Amino acid sequence: MKYFIDPDIRKAETLPGSFYQSEEVFNQIKEKIFAKSWQWVGDSHSLLPLTDYAHPINLLDHYLDEPVLLTRDTNQHINAQSNICTHRANILIHQPGKMKKLTCMYHGRRFAMDGKMEYMPEFKEVENFPRACDHLHQFAVKNWFEHLFVGLDPTFDLGNTLDVMSRKVGFLNLDRFKRDAATSKDYLVNCHWALYCDNYLEGFHIPFVHKDLNAILDYESYTTELYDHMNLQIGYATGADQPFDLPKDHEDYGKQIAAYYFWLFPNMMFNFYPWGLSVNVVKPISPNKTRVSFITYLPGDQEMSTSAQVLMDKVEREDEFVVEGVHRGLKSRFYQTGRFSPTKEKGVHHFQSLLCKFLED
């Protein structure tokens, strides 16, 4: 089934309820959207703390399930490559650690840290060997202030998106931020992953759903900026909360900004506050279930205040209650589609338009 979102938000209708219920569409999204875009995988400080180091990850467990191997070589170059041995498809590296070579424990095929096949026992009589396909498949990788993004087969460049983020929050010295395991957590939500993103992408619901958050944000000043594969929501302080101390050469200098909320297509959120950063990754499991990872980064040796922790958890629980209700409501035989608020739901319209575009290609 083809889906369409009118580019004129004043005329557009939302995606129908059937979009969020279809197993077929859910699987198409996996190949046409997630396999063709980018995923944040973590920070290089945590994943690759030393030279000559390898770290295996499974990209989006329960969905993409793609074994990826991150490596840092002697020259500090970071690679992202397949973690599948090109001989018999064995998982190559099972545990992170320091190593000079990548050697398969099944039959001894050996690779350099950059994925080049170097040696294979009992293969002297094999003709036309090695071929290009005997090296480990290389994936696209981007390093932004030590935050690593991997694309299996991305159809768009992440460079422009990261440039916008650098322009807005680069002054925070992000390479000094450290992951805080104590305040990082996962939430299991009983809804379609795209519904969670729909909810995140508009501040329209804040006065109705988040009373405490609404008390510290100026709802009337809340803005959304659209970019090709990203959008940015800006929350302004009411005076009850401390805004960013922006440098004089910053494009937003003089504004009382309490939060920059970046959303990167299709499922990543980077929420910057004066106290630090919360990375949220929305991970599809099934059309009815989603895991959302909240990963906290704090500048230097600072700690996240108890009040900030309580507010974030409360806001998340409130969002879960709403999106789970919407997920159930979309199954009604009497609901078809809705409409967009031209002033408050530009981000949702943008997201749903991108979903349709990628599914059509």
DAPE-V932755 format. One record per pair of residues at least 4 apart in sequence whose C-alpha atoms are under 8 Angstrom apart, sorted by sequence separation. I is the first residue (numbers start at 1). GAP is how many residues later the second one is. D is the distance in Angstrom with one decimal. If there is no record, write none. Layout:
i: (I;I)
gap: (GAP;GAP)
d: (D;D)
//
This chain:
i: (8;15;16;17;18;22;23;24;25;26;27;28;29;30;31;32;33;34;42;43;44;45;49;60;61;72;73;85;86;104;105;111;112;130;131;133;143;144;158;159;160;161;162;163;164;165;166;170;173;180;181;191;192;193;194;195;196;197;198;205;206;207;210;211;212;213;214;218;226;227;237;246;249;263;264;272;273;285;286;298;304;305;306;307;308;309;310;311;312;313;314;315;316;317;318;319;320;321;322;323;324;325;326;327;328;331;341;342;345;346;347;348;349;350;351;352;353;354;355;356;357;6;7;28;29;30;31;42;44;48;59;60;61;72;73;84;85;103;104;111;112;143;165;166;191;205;206;214;217;226;237;248;263;264;272;284;285;298;304;330;340;341;6;19;20;48;59;60;71;72;84;85;103;104;111;112;142;143;225;226;237;246;247;263;271;272;284;285;298;329;330;340;5;6;48;58;59;71;72;84;85;103;110;111;141;142;206;207;224;225;236;246;262;263;270;271;283;284;5;47;58;59;70;71;83;84;102;103;109;110;111;141;142;206;224;225;246;261;262;270;271;282;283;5;58;59;70;71;83;93;101;102;109;110;141;224;261;262;270;271;282;283;340;5;57;58;69;70;83;92;93;101;102;109;110;140;141;223;224;261;269;270;282;283;4;56;57;69;70;92;93;101;102;109;139;140;222;223;260;261;268;269;281;282;3;56;57;68;69;92;100;101;108;109;139;140;207;222;223;244;259;260;268;269;280;281;56;57;68;69;91;92;100;102;107;108;117;139;140;206;222;243;244;259;260;268;280;281;55;56;68;69;90;107;139;140;221;222;243;244;259;267;268;279;280;54;55;67;68;221;243;244;258;259;267;279;280;54;55;67;90;142;203;219;242;243;258;267;278;279;54;67;117;218;219;241;278;279;41;53;54;117;144;217;218;278;279;52;53;85;116;117;203;217;218;236;237;277;278;39;52;53;115;116;217;218;236;237;276;277;51;52;115;216;217;236;237;276;277;48;50;51;52;87;115;216;235;236;276;48;51;115;215;216;234;235;236;275;276;48;51;67;69;85;111;216;234;235;275;51;215;216;234;235;234;235;56;233;234;232;233;35;145;146;232;233;244;245;275;34;145;232;244;231;232;243;201;230;231;242;30;230;231;30;81;230;79;229;230;229;56;55;56;56;288;55;56;73;55;72;73;217;54;55;71;53;54;71;53;54;53;54;52;53;51;52;53;86;87;50;52;86;86;86;85;84;83;82;81;82;81;82;81;82;80;81;54;79;80;79;80;52;80;79;201;161;161;161;161;80;197;171;171;168;168;197;266;196;265;193;193;193;192;192;193;192;191;192;193;165;191;192;193;190;191;192;213;177;190;191;212;189;190;45;188;189;44;188;189;213;43;44;161;169;188;189;43;44;187;188;42;43;186;187;210;41;42;186;187;40;41;42;186;187;40;41;185;186;210;40;41;184;185;209;39;40;184;185;209;38;39;184;38;39;183;184;38;183;37;38;181;36;37;180;181;35;36;37;38;179;180;231;35;36;37;179;180;35;36;37;179;180;35;36;37;178;179;38;177;178;199;226;177;178;183;226;177;178;224;176;177;178;224;176;199;226;174;229;183;196;195;189;195;191;195;46;191;190;189;192;191;190;204;203;204;202;203;202;201;202;202;201;202;201;199;198;197;198;21;20;20;20;63;63;62;63;60;62;60;38;37;40;37;39;34;33;40;26;26;23;22;21;20;21;20;20;21;18;17;18;17;17;17;16;17;16;15;16;33;14;15;13;14;13;14;33;13;14;32;33;12;13;32;11;12;32;10;29;9;10;28;9;10;9;14;9;15;14;9;5;7;5;6;5;4;5;4;3;2;2;2)
gap: (4;4;4;4;4;4;4;4;4;4;4;4;4;4;4;4;4;4;4;4;4;4;4;4;4;4;4;4;4;4;4;4;4;4;4;4;4;4;4;4;4;4;4;4;4;4;4;4;4;4;4;4;4;4;4;4;4;4;4;4;4;4;4;4;4;4;4;4;4;4;4;4;4;4;4;4;4;4;4;4;4;4;4;4;4;4;4;4;4;4;4;4;4;4;4;4;4;4;4;4;4;4;4;4;4;4;4;4;4;4;4;4;4;4;4;4;4;4;4;4;4;5;5;5;5;5;5;5;5;5;5;5;5;5;5;5;5;5;5;5;5;5;5;5;5;5;5;5;5;5;5;5;5;5;5;5;5;5;5;5;5;5;6;6;6;6;6;6;6;6;6;6;6;6;6;6;6;6;6;6;6;6;6;6;6;6;6;6;6;6;6;6;7;7;7;7;7;7;7;7;7;7;7;7;7;7;7;7;7;7;7;7;7;7;7;7;7;7;8;8;8;8;8;8;8;8;8;8;8;8;8;8;8;8;8;8;8;8;8;8;8;8;8;9;9;9;9;9;9;9;9;9;9;9;9;9;9;9;9;9;9;9;9;10;10;10;10;10;10;10;10;10;10;10;10;10;10;10;10;10;10;10;10;10;11;11;11;11;11;11;11;11;11;11;11;11;11;11;11;11;11;11;11;11;12;12;12;12;12;12;12;12;12;12;12;12;12;12;12;12;12;12;12;12;12;12;13;13;13;13;13;13;13;13;13;13;13;13;13;13;13;13;13;13;13;13;13;13;14;14;14;14;14;14;14;14;14;14;14;14;14;14;14;14;14;15;15;15;15;15;15;15;15;15;15;15;15;16;16;16;16;16;16;16;16;16;16;16;16;16;17;17;17;17;17;17;17;17;18;18;18;18;18;18;18;18;18;19;19;19;19;19;19;19;19;19;19;19;19;20;20;20;20;20;20;20;20;20;20;20;21;21;21;21;21;21;21;21;21;22;22;22;22;22;22;22;22;22;22;23;23;23;23;23;23;23;23;23;23;24;24;24;24;24;24;24;24;24;24;25;25;25;25;25;26;26;27;27;27;28;28;29;29;29;29;29;29;29;29;30;30;30;30;31;31;31;32;32;32;32;33;33;33;34;34;34;35;35;35;36;37;38;38;39;39;40;40;40;41;41;41;41;42;42;42;43;43;43;44;44;45;45;46;46;47;47;47;47;47;48;48;48;49;50;51;52;53;54;55;55;56;56;57;57;58;58;59;59;59;60;60;61;61;62;62;66;67;68;69;70;70;75;76;82;83;85;85;86;86;89;90;91;92;94;94;95;96;96;96;97;97;97;97;98;98;98;98;99;99;99;99;100;100;101;101;101;102;102;102;102;103;103;103;103;103;103;104;104;104;104;105;105;105;105;105;106;106;106;106;107;107;107;107;107;108;108;108;108;108;109;109;109;109;109;110;110;110;110;110;111;111;111;112;112;112;112;113;113;114;114;114;115;115;115;115;116;116;116;116;116;116;116;117;117;117;117;117;118;118;118;118;118;119;119;119;119;119;120;120;120;120;120;121;121;121;121;122;122;122;123;123;123;123;124;124;124;125;125;126;127;128;131;131;132;132;133;133;134;135;135;136;137;140;141;141;142;142;143;144;144;145;146;146;147;149;150;151;153;171;172;174;175;220;221;222;222;223;223;224;227;228;228;229;229;232;233;241;260;261;264;265;266;267;267;307;310;310;312;313;313;314;318;319;320;320;321;322;322;322;323;323;324;324;325;325;325;326;326;326;326;327;327;327;328;328;329;330;330;331;331;331;332;332;333;335;337;337;338;340;344;346;347;347;348;349;351;352;353;354;357;358)
d: (6.0;6.5;7.8;6.9;6.1;6.2;6.3;6.3;6.1;6.6;6.8;5.8;5.1;5.1;5.1;6.0;6.1;7.2;7.4;6.2;5.0;5.0;7.5;5.3;4.8;5.6;5.5;4.9;8.0;5.0;8.0;5.5;5.2;5.9;7.6;7.6;5.5;6.4;6.3;6.2;6.4;6.5;6.1;6.2;6.4;6.0;4.3;6.7;7.5;6.4;8.0;6.8;7.0;6.7;6.1;6.3;6.4;6.1;7.3;5.8;5.0;6.0;6.0;6.3;7.1;6.4;7.2;6.5;6.5;5.5;5.9;6.3;7.0;7.4;5.1;6.0;6.1;5.5;6.9;6.1;6.7;6.4;6.1;6.2;6.1;6.2;6.1;6.1;6.2;6.2;6.2;6.2;6.2;6.3;6.5;6.2;5.9;6.2;6.3;6.0;6.4;6.1;6.1;7.1;7.6;7.7;5.1;6.2;6.3;6.1;6.2;6.1;6.1;6.3;6.3;6.4;6.2;6.2;6.2;6.1;6.4;6.6;6.9;7.8;6.5;6.2;7.0;7.0;6.7;6.1;6.2;5.5;7.9;5.5;6.7;5.2;5.3;5.9;5.3;5.3;6.5;4.7;7.1;7.9;7.3;7.6;7.2;6.9;7.9;4.5;7.1;5.7;5.7;6.2;4.6;6.8;5.3;6.9;6.9;6.5;5.8;7.4;4.6;6.8;7.8;6.8;5.5;7.3;8.0;4.5;5.7;6.3;5.8;6.4;4.3;6.5;5.7;6.5;5.6;6.5;6.0;7.4;6.5;4.5;5.6;6.6;4.8;7.0;7.3;7.8;8.0;7.7;5.9;7.1;6.7;5.7;5.0;5.5;6.6;4.9;5.5;4.3;6.1;5.2;6.9;5.1;7.2;5.5;7.0;5.0;7.7;5.6;5.5;6.4;6.9;5.1;5.7;6.5;6.5;6.3;5.4;6.3;7.0;5.2;5.9;5.5;5.6;6.2;7.6;5.7;7.1;5.6;6.6;6.0;5.6;6.4;7.6;7.0;5.0;6.1;6.2;6.9;5.0;6.8;4.6;6.6;5.6;6.6;5.4;7.4;6.8;4.9;7.9;5.2;4.6;4.4;6.0;6.1;4.7;7.8;6.1;5.9;7.0;7.3;6.1;6.0;8.0;4.6;6.6;7.4;7.9;6.0;6.1;5.9;6.4;5.7;6.4;5.6;6.4;4.5;5.7;6.4;4.6;7.8;7.7;7.2;5.3;5.7;6.5;7.0;7.4;5.2;6.3;4.6;6.8;5.1;7.2;5.3;5.9;6.4;7.5;4.9;5.6;6.6;7.2;5.9;6.2;6.6;5.2;5.1;7.6;5.8;6.4;6.9;6.1;6.6;7.6;5.9;7.1;7.1;7.0;5.1;5.9;6.4;6.6;5.2;4.4;7.6;5.7;5.8;7.8;7.4;6.9;8.0;8.0;6.7;7.6;5.4;7.4;7.8;5.2;5.4;5.8;5.6;6.8;4.8;5.4;6.9;5.8;6.2;4.8;5.0;7.5;7.5;7.2;7.6;7.4;6.4;5.1;6.1;4.9;6.0;6.4;7.8;4.7;6.8;5.1;6.2;4.9;6.4;4.4;7.9;6.3;7.4;5.2;5.7;6.4;5.6;6.3;5.3;7.1;7.8;7.8;7.8;6.7;7.7;7.0;7.4;6.4;5.0;4.3;7.0;6.3;7.0;7.8;7.2;5.6;6.4;7.7;5.6;6.6;4.9;7.1;6.1;5.3;4.6;7.9;7.2;5.3;6.7;4.9;7.3;7.2;5.5;5.8;7.8;5.6;5.9;6.3;8.0;5.5;6.8;5.8;6.5;4.9;5.2;5.6;5.7;7.6;5.0;5.5;4.6;4.8;5.9;5.4;4.3;4.9;5.9;6.5;7.7;7.4;5.5;5.6;7.4;7.5;5.4;6.0;5.0;4.8;7.0;5.3;7.7;7.5;7.1;7.1;5.5;6.9;7.0;6.3;6.4;7.7;7.8;7.6;7.6;7.6;5.3;7.8;5.0;7.8;6.3;7.5;5.7;5.9;6.5;5.0;7.8;7.0;6.2;6.2;6.9;5.0;7.4;5.9;6.1;5.6;6.5;7.4;7.9;7.0;7.6;5.0;4.6;5.3;6.0;6.3;6.4;7.7;7.1;5.5;7.3;7.1;5.5;6.9;6.7;7.0;4.6;6.5;6.3;5.8;5.4;6.3;7.9;6.5;6.6;7.9;6.8;6.2;6.3;4.3;7.6;7.6;7.4;5.5;6.7;6.5;7.4;5.7;7.4;5.6;6.4;4.2;7.0;5.6;5.7;7.4;5.5;7.8;7.4;7.4;7.2;5.8;5.4;6.9;6.7;7.2;7.4;7.6;5.7;6.2;5.2;5.5;6.4;4.3;7.4;6.1;5.3;8.0;7.6;5.3;7.9;6.8;7.4;6.1;7.0;7.7;7.7;7.9;7.2;6.6;7.0;6.9;8.0;7.6;7.6;7.8;7.8;7.9;7.7;7.6;6.5;6.8;5.4;7.3;7.2;7.4;4.9;7.0;5.1;7.3;7.8;4.7;5.9;5.5;5.6;5.0;6.3;7.5;7.8;4.6;6.2;7.5;5.9;6.4;6.9;7.2;5.2;5.3;5.9;6.1;7.5;5.3;6.3;8.0;7.8;4.6;7.4;4.3;6.6;5.7;6.4;5.9;5.6;6.7;5.2;6.3;7.8;5.7;5.6;6.4;7.4;5.8;7.7;4.4;8.0;5.9;5.8;6.1;5.9;7.0;4.4;6.9;7.7;5.3;6.6;5.3;6.5;5.4;6.6;7.6;6.2;5.3;4.6;5.5;6.3;7.5;5.4;4.4;6.3;5.8;7.4;7.6;7.1;7.4;7.5;7.3;7.3;6.6;6.9;6.4;7.2;5.4;6.6;5.7;5.0;4.5;5.8;5.6;6.1;4.2;6.4;4.4;6.7;7.0;5.6;7.0;5.1;6.5;7.9;5.7;5.4;7.5;8.0;5.1;6.3;7.7;7.1;4.2;6.5;7.1;5.9;5.8;7.8;6.8;5.9;7.1;7.5;7.5;7.9;7.4;6.3;6.4;6.3;7.9;6.6;7.4;7.8;5.4;5.7;7.2;7.0;5.5;7.9;5.5;6.8;7.1;6.3;7.9;5.4;7.4;7.6;6.2;5.1;6.6;5.5;7.8;5.4;8.0;7.5;7.9;6.1;7.7;7.8;7.9;6.3;7.6;5.9;6.5;5.6;7.9;7.9;7.6;7.3;7.4;7.6;7.2;7.4;7.8;7.6;6.4;6.5;7.1;6.0;6.5;7.6;7.9;7.8;7.6;7.7;4.8;7.7;6.5;7.1;6.1;5.4;6.8;4.7;6.2;7.8;7.6;5.4;7.8;6.2;5.2;5.6;5.7;6.0;4.7;6.9;6.2;7.1;6.4;6.8;5.9;8.0;6.8;7.8;7.2;6.8;6.5;7.7;7.2;7.7;6.0;5.9;7.5;7.5;7.1;7.5;6.8;7.7;7.5;7.0;7.9;5.5;7.4;7.1;6.0;5.7;7.8;7.9;7.0)
//
